[in-house]
Amino acid sequence: MERALAAFGSRIDELVQAAADNPAGTRMRRYSPEDQVAARIELSGPQRRLAKMHAGIDVHGDGSTEPYVGRVQRQALELQPGEDVVAALRRALLGS
């Protein structure tokens, strides 16, 4: 689990920059950057099929990030003072 969370930390910075550099739109509607999910990193397991744990980080078009737990019904995680999104996932998943 720690290796996966460490990989999240290094990849999230790249995704934040890419989202800020390339806002998306559709022909039907223009979405504001904070409404876009430009990238999503997910973690599930430990089972290969029907994993019991699902969590991830959404990167919005304005470069903001939002950690969450859950799969179909995602629950956004509140950041504690001094905590980044990876630390929030670590706290939610490992209780630390």
C-alpha positions as CSV (number, residue, x, y, z in Angstrom):
1,M,0.0,0.0,0.0
2,E,2.8,2.4,0.9
3,R,4.4,1.9,-2.6
4,A,1.2,2.7,-4.3
5,L,0.6,5.8,-2.3
6,A,4.2,7.0,-3.0
7,A,3.5,6.5,-6.7
8,F,0.4,8.6,-6.3
9,G,2.4,11.5,-4.9
10,S,4.9,11.6,-7.8
11,R,2.2,11.2,-10.5
12,I,-0.3,13.7,-9.1
13,D,2.0,16.7,-9.7
14,E,2.3,15.8,-13.4
15,L,-1.4,15.5,-13.7
16,V,-2.1,18.8,-12.0
17,Q,0.2,20.6,-14.4
18,A,-1.3,18.9,-17.5
19,A,-4.8,19.8,-16.4
20,A,-3.9,23.4,-15.9
21,D,-2.3,23.6,-19.3
22,N,-5.1,22.0,-21.3
23,P,-8.7,22.9,-20.2
24,A,-11.4,20.8,-21.8
25,G,-14.8,21.7,-23.4
26,T,-17.5,20.0,-25.4
27,R,-19.6,21.2,-28.3
28,M,-22.7,21.2,-26.1
29,R,-21.4,23.0,-23.1
30,R,-18.3,24.7,-21.9
31,Y,-17.3,23.5,-18.4
32,S,-15.5,25.7,-16.0
33,P,-12.1,24.3,-15.0
34,E,-13.1,23.5,-11.4
35,D,-16.0,21.4,-12.8
36,Q,-13.8,19.3,-15.0
37,V,-12.2,16.1,-13.9
38,A,-9.2,16.2,-16.1
39,A,-7.5,13.1,-14.6
40,R,-8.3,10.5,-12.0
41,I,-5.9,8.2,-10.2
42,E,-7.5,5.2,-8.5
43,L,-6.3,2.5,-6.1
44,S,-8.2,-0.7,-5.4
45,G,-7.5,-4.0,-3.8
46,P,-6.1,-6.1,-2.4
47,Q,-8.3,-8.5,-4.3
48,R,-7.9,-8.7,-8.0
49,R,-11.6,-9.1,-8.7
50,L,-14.3,-7.4,-6.7
51,A,-11.9,-5.4,-4.7
52,K,-13.2,-4.4,-1.3
53,M,-11.3,-1.1,-1.1
54,H,-11.5,1.8,-3.7
55,A,-9.9,5.2,-3.3
56,G,-8.4,7.9,-5.5
57,I,-7.7,11.5,-6.4
58,D,-9.5,13.6,-8.9
59,V,-7.5,16.3,-10.6
60,H,-9.7,19.2,-11.8
61,G,-9.1,21.4,-14.8
62,D,-8.0,24.3,-12.6
63,G,-5.3,22.2,-11.0
64,S,-7.1,21.5,-7.8
65,T,-7.3,18.0,-6.4
66,E,-9.8,16.1,-4.4
67,P,-9.2,12.8,-2.6
68,Y,-12.0,10.3,-2.2
69,V,-12.9,6.8,-1.0
70,G,-15.6,4.6,-2.6
71,R,-16.3,3.4,-6.1
72,V,-19.9,4.2,-7.3
73,Q,-20.7,6.5,-4.4
74,R,-17.5,8.4,-3.8
75,Q,-17.0,10.2,-0.5
76,A,-14.8,13.2,-0.7
77,L,-12.1,13.4,2.1
78,E,-11.6,16.5,4.1
79,L,-7.9,17.6,4.3
80,Q,-6.6,18.1,7.8
81,P,-4.3,21.0,8.5
82,G,-0.9,20.5,6.9
83,E,-2.1,17.4,5.0
84,D,-1.8,16.9,1.2
85,V,-4.2,14.7,-0.8
86,V,-1.9,11.6,-0.6
87,A,-1.7,12.0,3.2
88,A,-5.5,12.2,3.3
89,L,-5.8,8.9,1.4
90,R,-3.2,7.3,3.7
91,R,-5.1,8.4,6.8
92,A,-8.4,7.1,5.3
93,L,-7.0,3.8,4.2
94,L,-4.4,3.0,6.9
95,G,-5.8,5.0,9.8
96,S,-2.5,6.9,10.2
